[in-house]
Every structure is written in C-alpha cells, then in structure tokens.
Amino acid sequence: MSEGKKMTSSRRHHLKSLMLQIAANWIEQEIVDIAAAKEAHLAENCAAPDLSGDQAALMDICKKLYQSLDKIDEDRYDSEAKVAKTDKEIAELKLKVTELGGVKKPALKKVRMSADAMLQALLGGKHKVTMDLRANLKQVKKEVKEEVGDGVRDWRKNIEDKADRKKMFETS
C-alpha cells in the first residue's frame, strides 16, 4: 500500500474475515491430522488382542497388557521427573539472571519538605515538634574595619595589633 492512502473500513473488514476463514480451515486440518496420527500410532503399538481362545491364552494376554501398562507407567514417571528437574533448573537460572542484572533502584523524586514536616513525618503525628534552626545559632558580632580612603592601609596599626598578640602568647 502507498503511504498516502488509507485502507477503507469495508476493505479492512473483508480482509479480516478472509484471514479468519483461512485460520479456521488450518485449525480444522490440524485436528484431522492429529486424529490420523493418533490412529496410526494406536494401530502400530496397540494391536487388537486375539480374544478367541481358551482361558489360559486370555490370561497370557492380560499378563502382557499389565506388563506393558507397568512399562508405560515407569516411562511416564521418568518423564515427569525429568520435567520437574528441568523446571527447577529453569527457576534457578532465572534467579541467577535476576541476581546478575541486579535490583534496579527506582528513580527518586525530589520532595520539598520543611524541617518541621520532616520531623513530623519521622516522629509521627502525635509529636508536635517545631524546629527553629536560627534560634539556636550563636550570635556573632562582626568587626567593622576602618577603610582608608584610597585603599591604603596604615601599616603601623597592623604592627601594633601583631605586637599585642605576641605579648599575649609570651605572658602565658
């Protein structure tokens, strides 16, 4: 189909019905094939027993049937054990694959929350905590520096400050 033209709904419906008819025919044919294969297998492996004979011949036939049933039952048990073993191995391999891949952490979302709301979420609703972080801070006074007009400092004052510090250390 060209990209510019769209299929009409009636055409789409017609094609869909044709596809469904073809699929139904395939399913019917598959059912017939399975039935024929089953009949062929039964004819090959399970021949009709000859029931014309005396009681001893019938007993032999029954013994043979029981032996074949036992063999089939053993085969069924073996195949079930193999299937269970392989299912267990598949489960173990799936676990190994998930372990090797690692657990992916989900992307965390940024949440804007105040300190009070965070404490209330952590401690629960019964604790009423208000947290004023600025109230507990120590008050610090800033020293005002004297600036000389042209940005030139008085070097003598700086030397006097250092001399005072030196005396402080010498006295102790």
N, C-alpha and C positions, 0 to 999 in steps of 0.2 A: 504494500500500500504506500501511497505517497504521503508525505508528512502533512501536506496542506489539507487533504480531505479526510474527514472522519467517517467511520462506518455508521450507517443508519441503524436504528434500533431494530427494525424488522430484519435486516440482513444479519445482525448480530444474533438475534433470536433464532433465525433459521440455521445458522452455523452451529449454534449451541445445541439445538435439537438434533442435528446430524451427528455431532460428536457423541451425544448421549446414546443415540441409536447404535453407533459403531461400538461403543464401550459395552452396551448391553449384549450385543452379538458376541463380543470377545468373552464376556463372562459366561454366557451360555456354552460356548465352545470349550472353555476351560473346564466347566463342570462335566461335560460329556467326556473329555479327555481323562479327567481324574477317575471317573467311573470305569472307563475302559481299562485304565492301568490297574485299578483295584481288582477288577475281574480277572485280568491276566495274571496278576500276582497270586490270587487265590487259586486259580486253576493250576498254576505251576507248583505252588508249595503245599496246597491243601487239596489233594486229590480226594474225590468222594470215596469213602471206605466201602469195601465189598461186604455187605451185610448178609449175603446168602452163605450160610454155613452153620456148623454146629456151635454149641455153647463155648467150646474151647477156642475156636477161631475168633469168636466175638470177644472173649476175654483177652486174647493176644492184641486185638485191635485196640481195646480200651487201654491196655498197658502201654502200647505205643503212643496213644494220644496223651496219656498222662506224662510220659517221658518228654514228649515234645512240648507240653504245657510247662513242665518244670524248666526246660531249656529256655523257652521264651521268657519265663518269669525271671530267670537268672540274667538274661541279656537285658531285660527291662531295668532290673535293679542296678546292673553295672552302668548302663547308660544314664540313669538318674543320678548315680554317684558322680559320674564324670561331669554331668551338667552342674551339679551342686558345687563341685570343686572349681570348675571354671567360673561360675558366678562369684564365688568367694575371691578368686584371683582378680576378677574384673573389679570387684568392690575395693580390694586392696590397692590396685593400680590407680583407681580413681582418687583414692585418698592421697596416694603419693603425688599425683598430678596437682591436686589442690594444695598440698604442702609445698611443693616446689614453686608453684605460682605465688604462694604467699597470700596472706589475707590483705586484701586491698582496703585501705582506710578510706572512709568516705570523706569527701571534701567538706571541711568545716566552714560554717557560715560565720561571718563577723556579727557579733551581737553587741550593741551598745548598751551598756548597763552601768548604772552608777554604783558606787561602793556600797551605799545603803541597800540597794536592790540585790546586790550580790550577796551581802551578808544575810539578808532576809531569806534568800533562796538557799543558802548553805545551812543556816541555823533553823530554818522553818518559820512558819507563820507565828508561832507563839512567842518568839523572842523579838522584842522591839528594840532594835539597836540603831542608833543614829551615829554616824561617824563623821565628825568634822575634822578633816585632816589638818586644816590650817590652825585650829585651836591649840593643838599640841606642839606646834612649832616654837622654837626658842626665838625670842626677839633679839635681833642683831641690829646694832646701830652702825650706820655707815659713817666712815670718817670722811669729812669734807676736806678735799685737797685744795690748797690755795694755788691758783694758777697765776703765774706771772704773765703779763700782757703779751709778750712776743713768743711765748712758749719757751723762754729761757728760765731755767730753774736757778734757784740760789744754792750753789754748791756748798756754801758754808753751813746752811741749815741741815743738809743731808749728813755732813760730817759730824755735826753735834748730835744728831739722832743716833748715829752709829757709836759714838763715844759713850752715850748714855747706856746703850745696850751692853757695851764692853764692860762698863763698871758694874752693871747688874750681874754679869756672869762672874766677875772677879770677886765680888763680895761673898758669894756663896761657896 
